Amino acid sequence: MFLWRAEVQPGVSVAFTDTNAGNLALHVGDDAAAVRRRRDRLERAAGVAPRRFQYMNQIHGNDVSLVLESGAVVESGAIVDSRGVVESGAAADPAPSAPTADALVSLGKPLAVMVADCIPLVLVGDGAAGAVLAAVHAGRPGLFSGVIPAAVEEMRAAGATDIRAWLGPSVCGNCYEVPAELRDEVAAVLPSTRSTTTWGTPALDLPAGAASQLDALGVRIEYRGPCTLENESLFSYRRDSQSGRFAGLVWTHD
């Protein structure tokens, strides 16, 4: 169920699931009830239950949502409660239970990010009242638009210091083939992403790009996961476009 799992500091754990945990995404055509059962099983295995991991509706952007201790989510200036109901002066229509964002920050609420080649980035910082957590969906568009700096900024605004990072499994720079024009466009902003596949074609190295952003932000990297395309115990969209999604997870222990 877990490709990698560790208690990274007293009372805080980080993990990355594998295909044994099954598909954890609701947006890939899987049976919704089966997905929810898998999520329940994962929460029990992690020791999180009866608490829940907070997931997000990921759109390859750079929006960050702050998950409050009550389970409410600060999303685009509105507070969405744990039932998915907008509590601020915004529209009174029901909102999705998962915020539309590509990064989540919390002061202890368990967080999840789902991927199948993009980087599942998990961050942990020290706060005055306990750990500050973040889960980031860092694909090519998110890296290009600055989702990682945005997440770190939100963590620091929440009081985080000494932030550390865990880069989960993702497609590597030897495998992520792209058109030469796209490689040049991304590398103009993030030079460290420029790469070449093992078969000699243009490529992007997303983990290298994420690492360079984290280094510039003063964030120490504690772990780097393997390549999803090369590892059949992980879901990979490039290997199978009908792929499920695995998760990067971070939680505090009650």
C-alpha positions in Angstrom: 0.0 0.0 0.0 2.9 2.4 0.8 5.8 2.7 -1.5 7.5 4.8 1.2 6.4 5.9 4.7 8.2 7.5 7.6 7.6 9.5 10.7 9.7 12.5 9.6 9.6 14.2 13.0 7.9 13.4 16.3 4.2 13.4 15.6 4.3 13.9 11.8 4.3 11.3 9.0 4.8 11.4 5.3 4.0 8.6 2.8 3.5 7.9 -0.8 1.2 5.1 -1.9 1.7 2.5 -4.7 -0.7 0.5 -6.9 -1.5 -1.8 -4.0 -3.5 1.0 -2.5 -5.5 1.2 -5.7 -6.7 4.2 -7.6 -7.5 7.1 -5.2 -8.9 9.5 -7.7 -12.6 10.2 -8.4 -12.0 11.9 -11.8 -10.6 9.0 -13.9 -13.8 7.0 -14.6 -13.5 4.6 -11.7 -16.4 3.6 -9.5 -16.8 6.3 -6.9 -17.9 4.0 -4.2 -14.9 1.8 -4.7 -12.6 4.8 -4.6 -14.1 6.0 -1.3 -13.6 2.5 0.1 -10.0 2.6 -0.9 -9.6 6.0 0.7 -11.2 4.7 3.9 -8.8 1.7 3.9 -5.8 4.0 3.4 -6.9 6.2 6.3 -7.1 3.2 8.6 -3.7 1.9 7.4 -2.1 5.3 8.0 -3.7 5.5 11.5 -5.5 8.7 10.5 -9.1 7.4 11.0 -11.6 8.7 12.0 -10.0 11.8 10.6 -9.9 12.2 6.8 -7.3 13.2 4.3 -8.2 16.4 2.6 -8.0 16.0 -1.2 -8.2 18.7 -3.8 -9.5 19.3 -7.3 -6.2 19.7 -9.1 -6.2 21.8 -12.3 -2.4 22.3 -13.0 -2.5 25.9 -11.6 -0.8 27.7 -8.8 -3.7 28.3 -6.4 -3.1 27.5 -2.7 -5.9 26.7 -0.2 -5.5 26.9 3.5 -7.3 24.1 5.4 -8.4 25.3 8.9 -8.5 23.1 12.0 -12.3 22.8 11.8 -11.9 21.3 8.3 -13.1 24.5 6.6 -11.0 25.5 3.6 -10.1 29.1 2.7 -10.5 29.0 -1.1 -10.4 32.1 -3.3 -11.3 34.3 -0.4 -14.3 32.3 0.7 -14.5 29.8 3.6 -15.8 26.4 2.7 -16.9 24.3 5.6 -16.2 20.5 5.9 -19.6 19.8 4.2 -18.6 21.9 1.2 -20.9 24.8 2.0 -19.6 28.4 1.4 -19.7 30.3 4.7 -18.5 33.7 3.6 -20.4 36.4 1.6 -19.8 34.6 -1.7 -22.6 32.7 -3.5 -24.6 30.4 -1.3 -24.6 27.5 -3.7 -23.0 24.3 -2.5 -19.3 24.1 -3.3 -17.3 20.8 -4.0 -16.1 19.2 -0.8 -12.6 19.3 -2.3 -11.2 22.8 -3.0 -10.1 23.6 -6.5 -6.4 24.2 -6.0 -3.0 22.7 -6.6 -1.6 23.1 -3.1 -3.1 22.7 0.3 -1.6 24.1 3.6 -2.8 23.1 7.1 -1.9 23.4 10.7 -2.5 19.7 11.3 -5.3 18.6 9.1 -4.2 15.5 7.1 -3.5 16.3 3.4 -3.3 14.4 0.2 -2.1 15.1 -3.4 -2.8 12.7 -6.3 -0.6 12.1 -9.3 0.4 9.7 -12.0 3.6 11.4 -13.4 3.5 14.9 -11.9 5.5 15.5 -8.6 3.6 14.9 -5.4 5.5 17.3 -3.2 5.0 17.2 0.6 6.3 20.0 2.9 6.5 20.2 6.7 7.5 23.2 8.7 7.7 24.1 12.4 5.0 26.4 13.8 4.4 28.1 17.1 1.5 25.7 17.8 2.8 22.6 16.0 3.6 21.5 12.5 2.6 23.4 9.4 1.8 20.9 6.5 1.5 21.3 2.8 0.7 19.0 -0.2 1.5 20.3 -3.6 0.6 19.1 -7.1 3.8 20.1 -9.1 3.4 19.2 -12.7 4.9 21.0 -15.6 2.3 23.9 -15.7 2.4 24.2 -12.0 6.2 24.4 -11.8 6.2 26.9 -14.7 3.6 29.1 -12.9 5.2 29.0 -9.5 2.9 26.7 -7.4 5.9 25.7 -5.2 6.9 29.3 -4.2 3.2 30.0 -3.7 2.8 27.1 -1.3 6.0 28.0 0.7 4.8 31.6 0.9 1.4 30.4 2.4 3.2 28.1 4.8 5.4 31.0 6.0 2.4 33.3 6.3 0.9 30.6 8.6 4.0 30.8 10.8 6.2 28.0 9.4 9.9 27.9 9.8 12.6 25.3 9.0 10.5 24.0 6.1 11.6 20.6 4.7 10.5 18.8 1.5 9.7 15.3 0.3 9.7 14.9 -3.5 7.5 11.9 -4.3 7.8 9.6 -7.4 7.3 11.3 -10.7 8.4 10.9 -14.3 12.2 11.6 -14.5 14.3 13.7 -16.8 15.5 10.6 -18.7 11.9 9.7 -19.7 9.8 12.8 -19.9 10.0 13.5 -23.7 8.5 16.8 -24.9 8.7 18.8 -28.1 11.9 20.9 -28.4 9.9 24.1 -28.4 8.2 23.2 -25.1 11.5 22.2 -23.5 13.0 25.6 -24.5 10.0 27.5 -23.2 10.1 25.9 -19.8 13.9 25.9 -19.5 13.9 29.7 -20.2 12.1 30.1 -16.9 13.6 27.0 -15.1 17.0 26.2 -16.7 17.5 23.1 -14.4 14.6 21.4 -16.2 16.4 21.1 -19.5 17.1 17.4 -20.2 17.4 14.7 -22.9 15.9 11.3 -22.9 18.0 8.2 -22.8 17.1 7.8 -26.5 18.3 11.2 -27.4 15.2 13.4 -27.7 14.3 16.7 -25.9 13.0 16.2 -22.4 12.2 18.0 -19.1 13.5 17.1 -15.7 10.6 18.2 -13.4 12.3 17.0 -10.2 15.4 19.0 -11.0 13.2 22.1 -11.6 11.4 21.6 -8.3 14.7 21.1 -6.5 16.1 24.3 -7.8 13.0 26.2 -6.7 13.1 24.7 -3.2 16.8 25.5 -2.9 16.2 29.1 -3.9 13.5 29.2 -1.2 15.8 27.8 1.5 13.8 24.6 1.8 15.8 21.4 2.5 14.9 18.2 0.5 14.8 15.1 2.6 13.6 12.5 0.0 13.4 12.0 -3.8 11.2 9.2 -5.2 11.8 7.0 -8.2 10.5 7.5 -11.8 6.9 6.6 -12.3 7.3 5.6 -15.9 10.1 3.1 -15.0 8.3 1.7 -11.9 5.3 -0.5 -12.6 4.3 -0.4 -8.9 3.3 3.2 -9.5 0.6 4.7 -11.7 1.9 6.5 -14.8 -0.2 8.4 -17.3 2.6 8.3 -19.8 2.7 4.5 -19.6 -1.1 4.2 -19.6 -3.5 7.1 -20.4 -6.2 5.1 -18.5 -4.1 5.2 -15.4 -5.3 5.6 -11.8 -3.7 8.0 -9.4 -1.5 7.4 -6.3 -1.1 9.8 -3.5 1.4 11.8 -1.5 0.3 12.1 2.1 1.2 14.1 5.2 -0.5 14.0 8.6 0.0 14.6 12.3 -0.6 12.0 14.9 -3.3 12.5 17.5 
